[in-house]
Amino acid sequence: MDASAVNINVTVDDFDAIVNYADQSQWFTPDPSSADFDAKASPWWMGTFHKTESIGASFSFNFTGPAIYIYGQKGPDYGSFSVELDSNSQTLSAYATENGTAPVALFSTNSLSYSNHQLTIKNLGKQGQDGGGNAFMFDSLQNTVQVAPAGASVNNSTVQEDNSTLTYSGTWGSNKSGNFSGGGSSFTNGDGASVSLKFHGSTIWVFGDKKNDHGLYSAVLDNDTQQTFNGVSGCGGAFGMTCEQQQPCIKYFASNLDGSEHTLTITNMAGVNQSFFDLDSIVISVPSEYAPRNLSGSASSSSTGGAQPTTTGSGSQNNAAVALHVFNPLLLIFASLCLFTKRFH
């Protein structure tokens, strides 16, 4: 990692669509749409978490950058879990004699090559002489990315769902809610309905809500390979209007982009259920100078020590915009521009 560059830690919540659960039914999570849900009273990021007692339950996350930090809970009910990062695998334990009352780092490394990485966390339960049980709990993760070279400044640009720079195809409707970034969102349940944006920037976030009547959607950036994501709510369960998380979730993220014009297209894959896709807003990081990293072909070995950022903290952070942990003072201006009235990551 180039410590002199403008680097940020992007916080990814357990509900965010860029985290992939192999089998959502193996996990339990609070319901953000229930009447008694209070994110601000919870120590967990966004007030949610994913907890399982199913042996073999797993989630994966693909990322680009030199560092990643996984947060969750330790306690007497927790056992072992495996971390597979690229070609490296290790077994760790989440056991502790007392339940933690705030997120702790379950795994971290800041010694990776600046390249594309694949991470998979799998619950192993009680192993051998483990003192714990079969549980595992995941709260959030952080991924370090470079948004600009040393000496550059960065501005954030927010594109709301009704911005004229967005090109919609198919039938779309609109919602109004104080939970949305600009007070509204666009939605569709049309199969093949899409939204496109041409932009300049080094990093892009797409935000929207999640619900159990949402489903698959694809994202294509420029001429890159199509990526498919699942917009079903973190609670899982049957298809229906349940378990809605209106606080904006990350639906797509890309970094290390050059200064040319880029095109992002997101397409709803409604299928037989006529599932929905919702767009809240898009945030673009625009640096004064571009210097995308040359991605190396292989990753260096990972380690579990030396987590640099603070823990993700309490649910009171829900009012933060893009959740940034600043490695470079130049980014303080950028971070202040990101703090909108509603929570972004």
C-alpha positions in Angstrom: 0.0 0.0 0.0 1.2 3.5 -0.9 0.8 5.2 2.4 1.4 8.6 0.8 -1.5 8.3 -1.6 -5.1 9.1 -0.8 -6.4 5.8 0.6 -9.7 5.0 2.2 -11.3 2.2 4.0 -14.8 1.3 2.6 -17.1 -0.2 5.2 -19.3 -3.0 3.8 -22.3 -4.1 5.9 -23.5 -7.7 6.3 -26.6 -6.7 4.4 -24.8 -5.2 1.4 -25.4 -7.0 -1.9 -21.7 -7.2 -2.7 -21.3 -9.8 0.1 -22.4 -13.2 -1.2 -23.9 -15.8 1.1 -23.8 -19.3 -0.3 -27.1 -20.2 1.5 -29.0 -17.3 3.1 -31.3 -19.7 4.9 -28.4 -20.8 7.1 -28.1 -17.4 8.7 -30.1 -15.4 11.2 -30.2 -11.6 11.2 -32.4 -8.9 12.8 -35.3 -7.6 10.7 -34.6 -3.9 9.9 -38.3 -3.4 9.0 -39.7 -4.7 12.3 -41.4 -2.2 14.7 -38.9 -2.7 17.5 -35.7 -2.5 15.4 -33.5 0.4 16.6 -30.1 0.6 14.8 -28.9 3.4 17.0 -29.3 1.3 20.1 -27.3 -1.6 18.6 -23.5 -1.9 18.8 -23.5 -3.5 15.3 -22.9 -1.6 12.1 -26.3 -0.5 10.7 -27.8 -2.5 13.6 -27.6 -5.8 11.7 -25.5 -8.9 11.7 -25.4 -12.4 10.2 -25.2 -15.2 12.7 -25.2 -19.0 12.1 -24.9 -22.3 13.9 -24.8 -24.3 10.6 -21.5 -26.0 10.0 -20.3 -25.1 6.5 -22.3 -21.8 6.3 -20.2 -19.4 4.3 -20.0 -16.0 2.7 -17.6 -14.6 0.1 -16.4 -11.2 -1.0 -14.3 -10.2 -4.0 -12.2 -7.1 -3.7 -9.3 -5.1 -5.1 -6.7 -3.6 -2.7 -4.0 -4.3 -0.2 -6.0 -4.7 3.0 -9.2 -6.2 4.4 -10.6 -6.4 7.9 -13.5 -8.7 9.0 -15.5 -7.8 12.1 -17.9 -9.8 14.2 -18.4 -11.1 17.7 -16.5 -13.4 20.0 -17.9 -15.3 22.9 -18.4 -18.7 24.6 -20.9 -19.9 22.0 -18.5 -19.4 19.1 -16.2 -21.9 17.5 -13.7 -22.1 14.7 -13.9 -20.7 11.2 -11.8 -20.9 8.1 -10.5 -18.0 6.0 -9.6 -18.7 2.4 -7.9 -15.8 0.8 -6.9 -16.5 -2.8 -4.7 -19.6 -2.5 -4.1 -19.3 1.2 -6.2 -20.9 3.9 -6.1 -20.9 7.7 -8.4 -21.8 10.6 -9.1 -19.3 13.4 -11.3 -19.3 16.5 -14.0 -16.8 17.6 -14.1 -18.3 21.0 -13.9 -16.1 24.1 -14.9 -16.6 27.7 -17.4 -13.7 27.6 -19.6 -12.3 24.8 -18.2 -9.2 23.3 -20.3 -6.1 23.5 -18.9 -4.4 20.3 -17.5 -5.6 17.0 -14.0 -7.1 17.1 -11.6 -7.9 14.3 -11.9 -11.6 13.5 -9.4 -11.5 10.7 -7.3 -8.8 9.2 -4.4 -8.3 6.8 -2.7 -5.2 5.3 0.1 -7.0 3.5 -1.7 -8.0 0.3 -0.5 -7.1 -3.2 -2.6 -4.4 -4.9 -4.6 -6.8 -7.0 -7.9 -8.6 -7.3 -8.6 -11.0 -4.4 -11.2 -13.5 -3.4 -12.2 -14.1 0.2 -14.4 -16.8 1.7 -15.2 -17.2 5.3 -16.7 -20.6 6.4 -18.1 -21.6 9.8 -16.5 -24.8 11.1 -18.1 -24.9 14.5 -16.5 -26.6 17.5 -13.2 -28.2 16.5 -11.2 -30.7 18.6 -10.4 -29.1 21.9 -12.3 -25.9 21.2 -13.9 -24.5 24.3 -16.7 -22.9 22.3 -19.8 -24.0 20.4 -20.9 -24.0 16.7 -21.9 -20.4 16.3 -20.3 -17.7 14.1 -21.3 -14.0 13.7 -20.3 -11.6 11.0 -21.0 -7.9 11.3 -19.1 -5.9 8.6 -15.9 -5.7 6.8 -13.5 -2.9 5.6 -11.5 -2.9 2.4 -8.7 -0.4 1.7 -8.6 1.2 -1.7 -6.6 4.1 -3.3 -8.8 6.9 -4.8 -6.0 9.2 -5.8 -2.2 9.5 -5.9 -0.2 11.5 -3.3 -0.8 15.3 -3.5 -4.1 15.0 -5.3 -7.4 16.3 -4.0 -10.7 14.3 -4.2 -14.3 15.6 -4.6 -17.4 13.5 -4.2 -20.3 13.8 -6.7 -23.7 12.3 -5.8 -26.1 11.4 -8.6 -29.7 11.1 -7.2 -32.1 8.7 -8.8 -33.9 11.5 -10.7 -30.8 13.0 -12.2 -31.0 13.7 -15.9 -27.6 12.1 -16.5 -29.2 8.7 -15.8 -30.6 6.8 -18.7 -33.5 4.5 -17.8 -34.8 1.7 -20.0 -38.1 -0.1 -19.4 -40.8 0.7 -16.8 -39.7 2.4 -13.6 -41.6 3.9 -10.7 -40.6 6.1 -7.8 -40.7 5.9 -4.0 -40.5 8.7 -1.4 -39.0 8.2 2.0 -36.8 10.1 4.5 -34.6 7.0 4.6 -33.4 7.6 1.0 -30.4 9.8 0.2 -32.3 12.5 -1.6 -35.7 11.6 -0.2 -36.6 9.3 -3.1 -35.7 6.2 -5.1 -36.5 4.6 -8.4 -37.7 1.0 -8.7 -38.6 -1.6 -11.3 -39.8 -5.2 -11.5 -39.4 -5.3 -15.3 -37.3 -8.1 -16.6 -34.4 -6.4 -18.5 -35.2 -2.9 -17.3 -32.0 -1.1 -16.9 -30.3 2.2 -15.8 -27.1 3.5 -17.2 -24.7 6.3 -16.3 -21.7 7.8 -18.1 -19.2 9.3 -15.7 -15.6 10.3 -14.9 -14.2 9.2 -11.6 -11.8 6.8 -9.8 -14.3 5.1 -7.6 -18.1 4.5 -7.8 -20.7 3.3 -5.3 -24.3 2.4 -6.2 -26.8 2.5 -3.3 -30.4 1.1 -2.9 -32.6 -0.7 -0.4 -33.1 -4.4 0.0 -36.2 -6.5 0.5 -37.4 -10.0 0.1 -39.3 -9.2 -3.1 -36.0 -8.1 -4.7 -33.8 -10.5 -6.7 -30.9 -10.9 -9.1 -29.5 -8.0 -11.2 -26.4 -7.6 -13.3 -23.8 -4.8 -13.5 -21.5 -4.1 -16.5 -18.8 -1.5 -16.3 -17.4 -0.4 -19.7 -16.6 -3.6 -21.6 -15.8 -5.7 -18.5 -17.4 -9.0 -17.7 -21.0 -8.9 -16.5 -21.3 -9.4 -12.7 -24.5 -10.7 -11.1 -25.6 -9.7 -7.6 -28.5 -10.7 -5.3 -30.8 -8.0 -4.0 -32.8 -10.2 -1.7 -32.9 -8.9 1.9 -30.3 -10.1 4.4 -33.0 -11.9 6.3 -33.6 -14.3 3.4 -36.9 -16.2 3.6 -39.7 -16.6 1.1 -40.3 -14.1 -1.8 -42.5 -11.3 -0.5 -42.7 -7.8 0.9 -40.8 -8.5 4.1 -37.5 -7.6 5.9 -36.9 -4.3 4.1 -33.7 -2.4 4.8 -34.4 1.1 3.5 -31.1 2.5 4.8 -29.0 2.5 1.6 -27.1 -0.7 1.0 -24.1 -1.0 -1.4 -25.5 -2.6 -4.6 -22.3 -2.2 -6.6 -18.8 -0.8 -6.0 -15.7 -0.3 -8.3 -12.4 1.4 -7.8 -9.0 1.9 -9.4 -10.6 3.5 -12.5 -8.7 5.7 -14.9 -9.6 9.2 -16.1 -11.5 8.2 -19.3 -15.3 8.3 -19.6 -16.8 5.2 -18.1 -20.3 3.6 -18.6 -22.1 1.6 -15.9 -25.2 -0.3 -16.7 -27.3 -2.1 -14.2 -30.1 -4.5 -15.4 -32.9 -6.1 -13.4 -33.2 -9.9 -13.8 -36.8 -10.1 -12.7 -37.5 -13.7 -13.7 -40.7 -15.6 -12.9 -41.2 -13.8 -9.6 -41.0 -10.3 -11.3 -38.5 -9.3 -8.6 -37.6 -5.7 -8.0 -34.5 -3.6 -8.1 -34.3 -0.2 -6.3 -31.9 2.6 -7.0 -31.3 5.3 -4.4 -28.2 7.1 -5.5 -24.8 6.8 -7.0 -21.7 8.3 -5.5 -18.6 9.0 -7.6 -15.1 10.0 -6.3 -13.5 12.5 -8.7 -9.8 13.1 -8.1 -7.8 16.1 -9.4 -5.2 13.6 -10.7 -5.6 10.0 -11.8 -3.0 7.3 -11.2 -4.7 3.9 -11.2 -2.6 1.1 -9.8 -1.2 -1.6 -12.0 -2.8 -4.7 -10.6 -0.2 -7.5 -9.8 -1.0 -11.0 -10.7 -0.7 -12.7 -7.4 -1.4 -12.0 -3.7 1.2 -12.0 -0.9 0.6 -14.0 2.2 -2.0 -12.8 4.7 -1.8 -12.3 8.4 -4.3 -12.0 11.2 -2.6 -9.2 13.2 -2.2 -5.5 13.0 -5.6 -4.2 12.2 -5.1 -0.5 11.6 -8.6 0.9 11.4 -10.8 1.3 14.5 -13.7 -1.2 14.9 -16.8 -0.3 13.1 -18.4 1.0 16.2 -22.0 1.3 17.1 -25.3 1.7 15.2 -25.0 5.5 15.8 -22.8 5.6 12.8 -25.8 5.0 10.6 -25.8 8.8 9.8 -22.5 8.6 8.1 -22.3 8.6 4.4 -19.6 6.5 2.7 -17.9 5.2 5.8 -14.3 6.2 5.3 -11.3 5.7 7.6 -8.7 8.2 6.4 -5.1 7.2 5.9 -4.1 10.5 4.4 -4.9 14.0 5.7 -5.8 15.2 2.2 -8.8 12.9 2.3 -10.3 14.8 5.3 -11.9 17.2 2.8 -13.3 14.3 0.9 -14.6 12.6 4.0 -16.5 15.7 5.1 -18.2 16.0 1.7 -19.3 12.4 2.1 -21.3 12.9 5.3 -24.8 13.4 4.0 -27.8 13.5 6.3 -28.5 9.8 5.7 -26.2 6.8 6.1 -23.9 5.7 3.4 -21.0 3.3 3.8 
